[in-house]
Amino acid sequence: MGPAPAGAQHRGTAEEPEMMESALEGPVKEGKRDSSKKRPVAGSPVGLLQPVKLSRAELYKEPTNEELNRLRETESLFHSSLLRLQVEELLKEVRLSEKKKERIDAFLREVNQRIMRVPPTSETELTDQSWLPDGVRVPLHQVPYTVKGCFRFLAPAQVTVVGSYLLGTCIRPDINVDMALTMPREILQDKDGLNQRYFRKRALYLAHLAHHLAQDPLFGSVHFSYTSGCHLKPSLLLRPHGKDKHLVTVRLHPCPPREFFRLCRLLPSKNNVRSAWYRGQSLSGDGSPEPPTPHYNTWVLQDTALESHMQLLSTMLGTASGLKDGVALLKVWLRQRELDKGLGGFSGFIVSMLVAFLVSTRKIHTTMSGYQVLRSILQFLATTDLTVNGISLCSSSDPSLPALADFHQAFPVVFLDPSGHLNLCADVTASTYRQVQHEAQLSMALLDSRADDGFQLLLMTPKPMIRAFDHILHLCPLSRLQAACHRLKLWPELQDHGGDYVSAALGPLTTLLEQGLGSRLHLLAHSRPPVSEWDISQDPPKHRDSRVLTLGLLLRPEGLTSVLELGPEADQPEAAAFRQFWGSRSELRRFQDGAIREAVVWEAASLAQKRLIPHQVVTHLLALHADIPDTCVHYTGGFLDALIQGLKETSSTGEEALAAAVRCYDDLSRMLWGLEGLPLTVSAVQGAHPVLRYTEVRYKGSLFRWGTPTSAPFTRYSGFRIPDSREFLLWLRGLRTQLACMRMQVQSLALLSRLRIWRCCGVGQQL
């Protein structure tokens, strides 16, 4: 792997003038031919689609072998021929054309040559960065600044193209090509895995490259960006100059030589960030061990495994076009649901490795179509819980390898690579994986239903968080999460994440809210906006620059409107934990069965207010346990209630009035059934009004209650006193009674009308 030799580049550039010349000459000649023809008259059939006239023999000829094979494939691999056409057209839209691949390959060869020409530097201390020019900033927050080690720049030992571009699974519109720059062993030291030394050298390596590449006219822009949102691993973004500036983005990833770091030092139970260095103070002298740094160790291992993962995917997906199509469809599926963005996203790389895992376990065959691969992966995600039972690509039975249980203690989601040391889902939170599971279950139900718009809903319709969840809450400013880390005593997590207090607090906060919402909650998910790229002359963005942390709540309708949180009995040991969790909202209450329990009662009078009880729960728990005031919680929910209520703030949604109307209807129905002395007995009472059909939206509840006095004026109608109320008249029209079948046959409409009047008069007299 790697860029093509220089000779291939010269051949490619020699052919470019001929391609450009032929492209320019084509429209001119065609324009001359068109100018000699007469312009079609308006209304003439020239230029319109005409029906194809086929002879009888052509119309009824037998299908060819190719057509028969295609029909068999459609029947066995797809639901219908329409679905096959839709999938094929989608793949055509997202695939990269061959012409663009040639231009990208030529640009990659130029990038390779420019990188190898960057001059070396002399050796200095890591803290001595005076050799950097003023126009370049180190793309890393160096906190604490003091660290041991030396650095000098040397040209990379190897430049390799890795990622989806070489596999043929990248999708438009954003084409990114990853290039791994293997740093020479001479600039690395044995203990570079400690205290962020490797990450400091990596950032300085990129800063020196950025200074020299920014001066080259080949590049239109040179920027820094975080790799998958990890602030310890910046990358350098290169884009072409001129008309090809939107063609491709090349990402440069410095990495150590393979097997440079000892894997046994990077196990999830090991510590590689010393507390004395990070906190400025050593641990207490009671002999307690250093806290493990599993995420830090994983980020180092990821750089060492770039080439080995590329070789594995090339072997699995090499000649299987169906597997590549399936990976492309899965990437589209993830992108439409915004599940692959930022730190902890379920990325396209994880999906590709998941396809490789199912191929190795023979649950996916290389002859499958892209649609079958999509179904197989969605079925696996919908039915497999990696938070409980992790999976591994490692087939070795070496007893020295760590067990899956060791990874489950350190990470919420476990999926090991072929080495058995690297968790591919280390940054994926449990909330994100449950969201992926939920979306996979919905997608499988949609595919199994064989709906006509299934393809449109599955792969063509964006589904952001605002459309996927009932309630949305935004936490801002993010600097409040720093205080939350101190309140929750998350020093080990901060040490592991390199000071990223958003990532350190995210897991405990979601666990806290899940416990508090309890049976009201079906799914809780989070979304962090990806950090935008920045110029090489600017300082890297800080953690609070992400602006907002968004949480989505998918609620259960069964327990949503309950105002009571029932706790344990007062004499049980769990009562103390309940009081500590709920704080001042917990109080002792005596219930009708005589039990004395801890309980929390929420203030809510109407059904609309009861549906917003999660807002009270969230704000109370965040303020109590994380020092996040309610002014920092922007809650979005109940917007539909505001539309139903109308303009006045004091008006209600009318649900209570609807319930009262139904109760009055039930009382009246029982009275009608119990009437005696009628010519014909009442066998059924049906509600015809929208209120009684549960379809009224804006009912305001000014209701005439049966059997209660009213001040409304009355009108004499056929000898009966009826209230002068339009709504009451609507109620009378909305009730329909059904009398028992008569044993005689009515022959006249007039007689039938008289019978109806007779019935109504009798009912009125009885009531």
C-alpha positions in Angstrom: 0.0 0.0 0.0 1.0 3.6 -0.2 1.2 6.2 -3.0 2.2 5.1 -6.5 5.7 5.6 -7.7 6.8 8.9 -9.3 6.8 7.4 -12.8 3.1 6.8 -12.6 2.6 10.4 -11.6 4.5 11.7 -14.7 2.4 9.4 -16.9 -0.8 10.7 -15.3 0.2 14.4 -15.8 1.2 13.8 -19.4 -2.3 12.5 -20.2 -4.1 15.4 -18.5 -3.7 18.0 -21.4 -5.2 15.5 -23.9 -8.2 14.8 -21.6 -8.8 18.6 -21.1 -8.5 19.3 -24.8 -11.0 16.6 -25.8 -13.3 17.8 -23.1 -13.2 21.3 -24.4 -13.5 20.4 -28.1 -16.6 18.1 -27.5 -19.2 20.8 -26.7 -17.9 23.1 -29.5 -18.3 20.6 -32.2 -21.6 19.5 -30.9 -22.7 23.1 -30.8 -21.9 23.5 -34.4 -23.9 20.5 -35.4 -26.8 21.7 -33.3 -26.7 25.1 -34.9 -27.2 23.7 -38.4 -30.4 22.0 -37.3 -33.7 23.8 -37.2 -35.1 24.7 -33.8 -38.2 22.6 -33.1 -41.5 24.6 -33.2 -43.4 25.0 -29.9 -45.9 22.2 -29.5 -44.2 19.9 -31.9 -43.5 16.3 -30.7 -39.8 16.7 -31.5 -37.7 16.2 -28.3 -40.6 14.6 -26.4 -40.6 11.0 -25.2 -42.3 8.8 -27.7 -43.7 5.3 -27.2 -41.4 2.5 -28.4 -43.0 0.5 -31.2 -42.0 -3.2 -31.0 -42.9 -5.9 -33.3 -44.9 -8.9 -32.1 -41.8 -11.1 -32.2 -39.8 -8.6 -30.1 -42.7 -8.1 -27.7 -43.2 -11.8 -26.8 -39.6 -13.1 -27.3 -38.2 -15.3 -24.5 -36.0 -13.6 -21.9 -32.2 -14.0 -22.2 -30.1 -15.8 -19.7 -28.8 -12.5 -18.3 -32.4 -11.3 -17.7 -33.3 -14.6 -16.1 -30.3 -14.5 -13.8 -31.2 -10.9 -12.8 -34.8 -11.9 -12.0 -33.6 -14.8 -9.9 -31.2 -12.6 -8.0 -33.9 -10.0 -7.4 -36.3 -12.7 -6.1 -33.7 -14.2 -3.7 -31.8 -11.1 -2.6 -34.3 -8.3 -2.5 -38.0 -7.8 -1.6 -38.9 -6.5 -5.0 -37.4 -5.2 -8.2 -38.3 -1.7 -7.1 -36.2 -2.0 -4.0 -33.3 -3.3 -6.1 -33.5 -0.3 -8.4 -33.6 2.1 -5.5 -30.5 0.6 -3.8 -28.6 0.6 -7.1 -29.5 4.2 -7.8 -28.5 5.2 -4.3 -25.1 3.5 -4.6 -24.5 5.3 -7.9 -25.1 8.6 -6.1 -22.8 8.0 -3.2 -20.0 6.2 -5.0 -16.9 8.0 -6.2 -16.5 8.2 -10.0 -13.4 6.8 -11.7 -12.4 10.3 -13.1 -12.4 11.7 -9.6 -10.4 8.8 -8.3 -7.7 9.5 -10.9 -7.5 13.2 -9.9 -7.4 12.2 -6.2 -4.6 9.7 -6.8 -2.6 12.3 -8.6 -3.1 14.7 -5.7 -2.0 12.0 -3.2 1.2 11.4 -5.1 2.0 15.1 -4.9 1.2 15.1 -1.2 3.6 12.2 -0.7 6.4 14.0 -2.4 5.9 17.2 -0.5 5.9 15.4 2.9 9.2 13.6 2.1 10.8 17.0 1.2 10.1 18.6 4.6 13.6 19.3 6.2 14.6 17.8 9.6 15.2 19.8 12.8 17.8 19.5 15.6 16.9 17.8 18.8 15.4 19.9 21.7 13.6 19.3 24.9 9.8 18.8 24.6 9.3 21.9 26.7 11.6 24.0 24.4 9.4 24.9 21.5 11.2 28.1 20.5 12.1 26.6 17.2 8.5 26.7 16.0 7.7 29.8 13.8 5.3 32.4 15.0 2.6 31.5 12.4 2.1 28.0 13.8 0.6 26.9 17.1 0.9 23.5 18.7 -2.5 21.7 18.1 -2.7 20.4 21.7 -3.5 21.7 25.1 -0.3 21.1 27.0 -1.6 20.9 30.5 0.5 20.4 32.6 3.2 21.9 30.4 6.2 20.3 32.1 7.1 16.9 30.7 10.2 14.9 30.2 11.6 13.9 26.8 13.3 15.2 23.6 12.0 15.8 20.1 13.3 16.3 16.6 11.7 16.1 13.2 12.7 13.5 10.6 10.9 12.6 7.4 8.4 9.7 8.0 9.7 6.2 7.5 6.6 5.3 5.5 3.6 7.0 4.1 0.5 4.7 3.7 -3.0 5.4 2.6 -5.4 3.8 5.0 -9.2 4.0 5.5 -12.2 3.7 3.4 -10.8 5.3 0.2 -8.4 2.5 -0.5 -11.1 -0.1 0.4 -13.6 1.6 -2.0 -16.2 2.1 0.7 -16.0 5.9 1.0 -19.2 7.8 0.3 -20.0 11.3 -1.0 -20.4 14.2 -0.6 -17.5 14.5 1.9 -14.5 12.5 0.6 -11.8 12.1 3.2 -8.5 10.2 2.5 -6.5 9.1 5.6 -2.7 8.9 5.3 -0.7 7.3 8.1 2.8 8.8 8.6 5.0 6.3 10.4 7.4 8.3 12.5 11.0 7.1 12.6 12.2 5.2 15.7 15.0 7.7 16.1 12.6 10.4 17.4 10.8 8.1 19.9 11.9 6.8 23.3 10.9 3.8 25.3 8.9 5.7 27.9 7.0 7.9 25.5 3.8 6.1 26.4 3.9 7.9 29.8 2.3 11.2 30.7 1.3 12.2 27.2 4.9 12.3 25.8 3.8 10.4 22.7 0.9 12.8 22.1 3.2 15.9 22.6 5.6 14.5 20.0 2.8 13.7 17.7 1.4 17.3 17.9 4.9 18.8 17.3 5.4 16.6 14.3 2.2 17.9 12.8 3.0 21.5 13.6 6.4 21.3 11.7 4.6 19.6 8.8 1.9 22.3 8.8 4.5 25.2 8.7 6.2 23.8 5.5 3.1 22.5 3.7 1.2 25.8 4.2 3.8 27.6 2.1 3.3 25.2 -0.9 1.0 26.5 -3.7 -0.3 23.0 -4.2 -2.6 23.3 -1.1 -5.5 25.7 -0.9 -6.0 25.3 2.8 -4.0 23.7 5.6 -5.9 23.3 8.9 -5.9 21.2 12.1 -8.7 19.0 13.3 -9.3 16.5 16.1 -9.3 12.8 15.1 -12.8 11.5 15.8 -13.3 14.3 18.4 -10.3 13.2 20.6 -8.5 16.3 21.7 -5.2 14.4 22.4 -5.0 13.3 18.7 -5.1 16.2 16.2 -4.7 15.6 12.5 -3.6 17.8 9.6 -6.1 18.5 6.9 -4.9 19.3 3.3 -7.1 20.4 0.5 -6.1 21.1 -3.2 -5.8 24.6 -4.6 -8.1 26.1 -7.2 -11.1 24.4 -8.8 -10.4 21.1 -7.0 -10.6 22.6 -3.5 -13.8 20.6 -2.8 -12.5 17.4 -4.4 -11.0 15.7 -1.4 -9.7 16.3 2.1 -6.4 14.5 3.0 -6.0 13.8 6.7 -2.4 13.2 8.0 -2.1 10.9 11.0 1.3 10.4 12.6 1.7 7.0 14.1 4.5 5.0 15.8 6.3 2.1 14.2 4.4 -1.2 14.5 5.2 -3.0 17.8 7.1 0.0 19.2 5.0 0.0 22.3 4.7 -3.1 24.5 1.1 -4.2 24.5 1.3 -5.5 28.1 1.9 -1.9 29.2 -1.3 -0.7 27.4 -3.8 -3.1 29.0 -7.1 -1.4 30.3 -6.0 -2.1 33.8 -2.7 -0.3 33.5 -1.9 3.3 34.4 0.2 5.5 32.1 -0.7 9.0 33.4 0.9 9.4 36.8 -1.1 11.3 39.4 1.9 13.2 40.7 2.5 14.6 37.2 -1.1 15.4 36.3 -2.5 16.7 39.6 0.8 18.1 40.8 0.5 16.0 44.0 1.1 12.4 44.7 -1.6 10.0 46.1 -2.0 9.5 49.8 0.7 7.4 51.4 -1.7 4.5 52.2 -0.3 2.4 49.4 -3.3 2.8 47.1 -2.5 2.0 43.4 -2.6 4.4 40.6 -6.0 4.6 38.9 -6.1 2.8 35.5 -6.2 4.9 32.3 -8.1 2.6 29.8 -9.1 5.4 27.3 -5.6 6.9 27.3 -4.1 3.5 26.6 -6.7 2.8 23.8 -5.8 6.1 22.0 -2.1 5.0 21.9 -3.0 1.5 20.7 -5.2 2.9 17.9 -2.2 4.5 16.2 -0.2 1.3 16.4 -3.0 -0.7 14.7 -3.8 1.5 11.7 -1.9 -0.7 9.1 -3.0 -4.0 10.6 -6.6 -3.0 10.5 -6.3 -1.9 6.9 -4.8 -5.3 6.0 -7.6 -7.1 7.7 -10.3 -5.1 5.9 -8.5 -5.5 2.6 -8.5 -9.2 3.0 -12.1 -9.4 4.0 -13.6 -6.9 1.6 -11.1 -7.1 -1.3 -13.1 -8.7 -4.1 -16.5 -8.9 -2.5 -18.5 -6.0 -4.1 -21.6 -6.9 -2.1 -19.8 -6.4 1.2 -18.5 -3.0 0.0 -22.0 -2.0 -1.1 -23.3 -3.1 2.3 -20.7 -1.0 4.2 -21.7 2.0 2.0 -25.4 1.5 2.8 -24.6 1.2 6.5 -22.7 4.5 6.4 -25.6 6.2 4.8 -27.9 4.7 7.4 -25.6 6.0 10.2 -25.2 9.5 8.6 -29.0 10.0 8.2 -29.4 9.4 12.0 -26.3 11.4 13.0 -24.8 8.4 14.9 -21.3 8.6 13.4 -20.3 12.1 14.5 -17.8 13.3 17.1 -16.1 11.5 20.0 -17.9 8.2 20.8 -19.9 8.0 17.6 -20.6 4.7 16.0 -18.3 5.3 13.0 -18.1 3.8 9.6 -14.8 2.1 10.7 -16.6 0.2 13.5 -19.3 -0.9 11.0 -16.6 -2.1 8.6 -14.9 -4.1 11.4 -18.4 -5.5 12.4 -18.9 -6.7 8.8 -15.4 -8.4 9.0 -16.5 -10.0 12.3 -19.6 -11.5 10.8 -17.7 -12.7 7.8 -15.2 -14.5 10.1 -18.1 -16.1 12.0 -19.8 -17.1 8.7 -22.9 -15.1 9.4 -22.3 -13.1 6.3 -21.0 -14.6 3.0 -18.9 -12.8 0.5 -21.5 -13.5 -2.2 -24.3 -11.6 -0.5 -25.6 -8.4 -1.9 -25.3 -5.0 -0.3 -29.0 -5.2 0.8 -28.5 -8.6 2.5 -25.4 -7.3 4.3 -27.4 -4.3 5.5 -30.1 -6.5 6.9 -27.6 -8.9 8.5 -25.8 -6.0 10.3 -29.1 -4.4 11.4 -30.4 -7.8 12.7 -27.1 -8.3 14.6 -27.3 -4.9 16.2 -30.9 -5.2 17.1 -30.5 -8.6 18.9 -26.9 -8.3 20.3 -26.1 -6.4 23.5 -22.4 -5.6 23.4 -22.7 -3.8 26.8 -23.3 -7.3 28.4 -21.6 -9.8 26.1 -18.7 -8.4 24.1 -17.3 -9.9 20.9 -13.8 -10.3 19.6 -12.0 -10.7 16.3 -9.1 -12.4 18.1 -9.0 -16.2 17.5 -6.0 -16.8 19.6 -6.3 -18.9 22.8 -3.1 -17.4 24.4 -3.7 -17.3 28.2 -1.6 -14.1 28.5 -4.3 -12.2 26.6 -6.7 -10.1 28.7 -10.2 -11.6 29.1 -13.4 -9.9 27.9 -14.4 -9.4 31.5 -11.4 -7.2 32.0 -12.6 -4.9 29.2 -16.2 -4.9 30.5 -14.9 -3.5 33.8 -13.2 -0.6 32.0 -15.6 0.1 29.0 -19.4 0.1 28.6 -19.2 -1.4 25.1 -16.7 -4.1 24.1 -15.6 -5.1 20.6 -12.0 -6.4 20.4 -9.7 -6.2 17.4 -7.6 -9.2 16.1 -4.8 -8.4 18.5 -7.1 -9.0 21.5 -5.7 -5.8 23.2 -7.6 -3.0 21.5 -11.3 -2.3 22.2 -12.7 -0.8 18.9 -15.8 0.6 20.8 -13.8 2.1 23.7 -15.2 5.6 23.1 -18.8 4.5 22.4 -21.0 5.1 25.5 -23.7 2.8 26.6 -26.3 5.4 25.7 -25.0 5.7 22.1 -25.0 1.9 21.7 -28.6 1.6 23.0 -29.6 4.3 20.5 -28.0 2.3 17.7 -29.8 -0.8 18.9 -33.1 1.1 19.0 -32.7 2.5 15.5 -31.7 -1.0 14.2 -34.9 -2.5 15.7 -37.0 0.1 14.1 -35.3 -0.4 10.8 -35.7 -4.1 10.9 -39.5 -3.7 11.6 -39.7 -1.3 8.7 -37.9 -3.8 6.4 -40.0 -6.7 7.5 -43.2 -4.7 6.9 -42.3 -4.4 3.2 -43.9 -0.9 3.2 -43.8 1.0 -0.1 -41.9 3.9 1.5 -39.6 1.7 3.5 -36.5 2.6 1.4 -37.4 6.3 1.7 -37.7 6.2 5.5 -34.7 3.9 6.0 -32.0 5.6 3.9 -33.3 8.8 2.4 -34.9 10.6 5.3 -32.7 12.5 7.8 -33.6 11.7 11.4 -31.9 14.2 13.7 -32.4 14.0 17.5 -35.2 16.5 17.5 -37.3 14.1 15.3 -36.3 11.0 17.2 -37.0 11.9 20.8 -40.0 13.2 22.8 -38.1 15.7 25.0 -34.8 17.5 24.4 -32.6 19.3 26.9 -29.5 21.3 26.3 -26.7 21.8 28.9 -24.9 25.1 28.4 -22.4 26.5 29.1 -20.3 23.4 29.1 -18.0 25.0 31.7 -20.5 24.0 34.3 -19.5 20.4 33.7 -16.1 21.2 35.2 -17.8 21.9 38.5 -19.8 18.7 38.1 -16.6 16.7 37.8 -15.4 18.1 41.1 -18.8 17.5 42.8 -19.0 13.9 41.6 -15.3 13.4 42.4 -14.3 12.3 38.9 -10.5 12.9 39.2 -9.6 9.5 37.8 -11.8 10.0 34.8 -10.3 13.5 34.2 -6.8 12.0 34.4 -7.8 9.2 31.9 -9.4 11.6 29.4 -6.6 14.2 29.6 -8.7 16.9 31.2 -11.8 16.5 28.9 -14.4 17.2 31.6 -17.3 16.8 29.1 -16.3 13.2 28.4 -15.5 12.5 32.0 -18.9 13.7 33.3 -21.0 12.4 30.4 -21.3 8.8 31.7 -22.1 9.6 35.3 -24.7 12.2 34.3 -26.5 9.9 32.0 -26.5 7.1 34.6 -27.9 9.6 37.2 -30.7 10.7 34.9 -31.6 7.1 33.9 -31.9 6.2 37.6 -34.0 9.2 38.4 -36.4 8.9 35.4 -36.9 5.2 36.0 -40.0 3.7 34.5 -40.8 7.0 32.7 -37.7 6.6 30.4 -37.4 4.2 27.4 -34.2 5.6 26.0 -31.7 8.3 26.8 -29.2 9.5 24.2 -26.7 12.3 23.9 -25.2 14.3 21.1 -22.0 16.4 21.1 -21.5 18.7 18.1 -18.3 17.9 16.3 -15.5 20.4 16.9 -14.8 22.4 13.8 -11.4 22.6 12.2 -9.1 25.6 12.9 -6.3 27.4 11.3 -2.7 26.4 12.0 -2.0 29.9 13.4 -4.7 29.6 16.1 -4.8 27.8 19.4 -6.8 24.6 19.5 -10.4 24.8 20.7 -11.1 24.3 24.3 -13.6 21.9 25.7 -16.2 24.5 26.4 -16.1 25.7 22.8 -18.4 22.9 21.8 -21.1 25.2 23.2 -23.8 22.7 24.2 -24.4 19.1 25.2 -27.7 17.8 24.0 -29.6 15.0 25.7 -32.7 13.3 24.2 -35.4 11.5 26.2 -37.7 8.9 24.6 -40.4 8.4 27.2 -42.8 5.5 28.0 -46.5 6.6 28.0 -47.4 4.1 30.7 -45.7 5.7 33.7 -45.2 9.2 32.3 -48.0 10.9 34.2 -47.4 9.4 37.6 -46.8 12.1 40.3 -45.4 9.6 42.9 -42.0 8.1 43.2 -42.5 5.3 45.7 -39.5 4.4 47.8 -38.7 1.6 50.4 -40.3 1.4 53.8 -38.8 3.5 56.5 -37.2 0.7 58.4 -35.4 -0.8 55.4 -31.7 -0.1 54.8 -32.4 1.1 51.2 -34.3 4.1 52.7 -31.1 6.0 53.5 -29.9 5.6 49.9 -33.3 6.8 48.6 -33.2 9.9 50.8 -29.6 10.6 49.7 -30.5 10.3 46.0 -33.6 12.5 46.1 -32.5 14.9 48.8 -35.1 17.3 50.2 -37.8 16.0 47.9 -38.0 12.7 49.8 -40.4 12.5 52.7 -42.1 9.9 54.8 -45.7 9.2 53.9 -48.4 6.8 55.2 -50.4 5.1 52.5 -53.9 3.6 52.5 -52.6 0.1 53.0 -51.0 1.2 56.3 -47.4 1.2 55.0 -45.0 4.0 55.9 -42.6 4.6 53.0 -40.2 7.1 51.6 -41.8 8.9 48.6 -41.4 11.8 46.3 -44.5 13.7 45.1 -44.2 16.0 42.1 -46.4 19.1 41.7 -48.6 18.7 38.7 -52.3 19.5 38.4 -53.2 18.8 34.8 -52.2 16.1 32.4 -50.2 18.6 30.4 -48.2 19.4 33.6 -47.8 15.7 34.4 -46.2 15.0 31.0 -43.5 17.6 32.0 -42.6 15.9 35.3 -39.3 14.7 33.6 -38.3 18.4 33.5 -38.7 18.6 37.3 -36.8 15.4 37.8 -33.9 16.4 35.5 -33.4 19.9 37.0 -33.7 18.7 40.6 -31.1 15.9 40.2 -28.6 18.0 38.2 -28.7 20.7 40.8 -28.5 18.3 43.7 -25.7 16.0 42.5 -23.8 17.9 39.8 -24.1 21.6 40.9 -25.8 22.4 37.5 -28.5 25.1 38.2 -31.8 25.1 36.3 -30.6 28.2 34.4 -28.1 26.0 32.6 -30.7 23.4 31.6 -32.7 24.5 28.5 -35.6 22.0 28.3 -37.7 21.4 25.2 -41.0 19.5 25.6 -44.7 19.9 25.5 -44.8 22.1 22.4 -47.9 20.3 21.1 -49.7 21.2 24.3 -49.0 24.8 23.6 -50.6 24.6 20.2 -53.8 23.0 21.7 -54.1 25.4 24.6 -54.5 28.5 22.5 -53.3 32.0 23.1 -54.1 32.3 26.8 -51.5 30.9 29.2 -54.2 30.0 31.7 -56.1 27.8 29.3 -55.7 24.1 29.5 -55.4 21.4 26.8 -59.0 20.3 27.5 -58.1 16.7 28.5 -59.7 17.0 31.9 -62.9 18.3 30.3 -62.9 15.4 27.8 -62.6 12.9 30.7 -65.5 14.6 32.5 -67.6 14.5 29.3 -66.9 10.8 28.9 -68.0 10.2 32.5 -71.2 12.1 31.9 -71.8 10.1 28.8 -71.4 6.8 30.8 -73.8 8.0 33.4 -76.4 9.0 30.8 -75.9 5.6 29.0 -76.7 3.7 32.2 -79.8 5.8 32.8 -81.0 5.1 29.3 -80.4 1.4 29.7 -82.4 1.4 32.9 -85.5 3.2 31.6 -88.8 1.2 32.0 -92.1 1.7 30.4 -90.8 2.4 26.9 -92.6 0.9 23.9 -89.2 -0.6 22.9 -86.3 -1.2 25.2 -82.9 0.5 24.6 -80.3 -2.1 23.5 -77.3 0.2 22.9 -76.1 3.8 23.2 -73.4 5.0 20.9 -71.5 8.3 21.0 -71.4 10.1 17.6 -69.9 13.4 18.7 -66.1 13.8 18.2 -65.7 14.1 22.0 -67.2 10.7 22.6 -65.1 9.3 19.7 -61.9 10.6 21.3 -61.1 12.6 18.2 -61.9 16.2 19.4 -58.7 18.3 19.6 -59.7 21.7 20.9 -62.6 20.9 23.2 -62.8 23.6 25.9 -65.1 21.9 28.3 -68.1 24.2 28.8 -70.4 21.2 29.4 -74.0 20.8 30.5 -73.7 18.3 33.3 -76.6 15.8 33.6 -78.6 16.1 36.8 -76.9 19.4 37.9 -78.7 22.8 38.1 -77.8 25.3 35.4 -78.5 28.9 34.9 -78.8 28.6 31.2 -82.1 29.7 29.7 -84.6 27.0 28.6 -86.6 26.7 25.4 -89.9 24.8 25.0 -89.5 22.2 22.2 -92.4 19.7 21.6 -93.4 20.1 25.2 -89.9 19.6 26.7 -87.6 22.2 28.3 -84.2 22.2 26.6 -81.3 24.5 27.6 -80.5 27.3 25.2 -76.9 26.1 24.6 -75.4 25.3 21.2 -73.0 22.8 22.7 -75.9 21.0 24.5 -77.8 20.7 21.2 -74.6 19.2 19.7 -74.5 16.7 22.5 -78.1 15.7 21.8 -77.3 15.2 18.1 -74.2 13.3 19.1 -76.1 10.6 21.1 -77.6 7.8 19.1 -79.7 5.2 20.7 -80.6 1.8 19.3 -83.9 0.1 20.2 -84.5 -3.5 20.3 -85.6 -5.1 17.0 -89.3 -5.0 16.4 -91.0 -8.2 15.2 -93.0 -6.2 12.6 -91.7 -5.0 9.3 -92.0 -1.2 8.7 -93.3 -0.6 5.2 -93.5 3.2 5.2 -90.9 6.0 5.9 -93.6 8.1 7.4 -94.4 5.3 9.9 -90.7 4.9 10.7 -90.5 8.7 11.4 -93.5 8.5 13.7 -91.9 5.6 15.6 -88.7 7.6 16.1 -90.7 10.6 17.4 -92.7 8.3 19.7 -89.4 6.8 21.0 -87.9 10.2 21.7 -91.0 11.5 23.5 -91.0 8.4 25.6 -87.3 8.8 26.5 -87.8 12.5 27.3 -90.7 11.8 29.6 -88.8 9.1 31.5 -85.7 11.2 31.9 
